[in-house]
């Protein structure tokens, strides 16, 4: 690094925080009473892109490291039942296929999504330390009706093999659905739900949010072309990393892959390709910059959803499993919350 470069970076570092914001909030929790929340963000590949013969056992090394972290709360990248219900009531804005349908679970339980959510909350408030199989089957059925498939699978996994059957609102159609989930290549099931069941947690928490995705532009095709062109222009370094990651994704143990995709340099490259390139792209309409605004809206709402999962539980350990491209934004914004420490993922995956 040249002396000139060092001088410039030194000047930037010397600019007081107050130049960007009128009040510095960073030290408000310095004298916080009680323990601080520990939040670990695990960037993941989307397992739906794995080959059909993908073996979930390849995740055992990752699961062992995450289990040692002992999270009290696990969040996942999917829409909540509440958001799905909102979208269903406003199809003109969100589209008719925003979430998977719950028709089968509604037929089995007689409950629509809002009523099922309320019933799930009621059951969990009085949940016993040693629930009976009938209680787990009933809760699994309610969770499916509440459009919370991953949490239903958590309950299913904690049933003894002989008790994984119909009964207590789980009819043949829902049992078949849970069997399909077991075979599905999805990190919400193969990582989050398996880990939650292993730790004796009763559910996982859906925190994704797409309510800000509806971008009002006159030419949506031109909008898509603009952002894709920006990504292509800045994607050389990422393509080289993705070649290495593709090789690691075929290994019988995916722990090395997760170490690589969560390392700081890879995250920096992804952030630059995803947003940096878009911000640099020239567009008369400003389409790439509009996309960035939507990306920020989504991540801000997701971070707020994560915060809500431990609002009433200061000092807990939280694991957020999310597509790796989101991780830099999660780390940055979650790290700004009062009473929250971000856990180094490299140390956990060591």
Secondary structure, DSSP 8 states (H G I E B T S, - for coil): --HHHHHHHHHHHHS-GGGT-SS--TTTTTT-SS--EEEEEEEE--GGGS-TT--GGGGHHHHHHHHHHT-SEEEEEEE-HHHHHHHHHTHHHH-TTSS---HHHHHHH---HHHHHHHHHHHHHT--TT--HHHHHHHHHHHHHTT-HHHHHHHHHTS-GGG-SSBTTB-HHHHHHHHHHHT---HIIIIIIHHHHHHT-S--EEEE--TT-----S-HHHHHHHHHHHHHHT-HHHHHHHHHHHHHTTSS--HHHHHHHTSHHHHHHHHIIIIIHHHH---SS-HHHHHHHHHHHHHHHHHHHHHHHTTT-TT-EEEEEEEGGGHHHHHHHHTTSTTEEE--HHHHH-
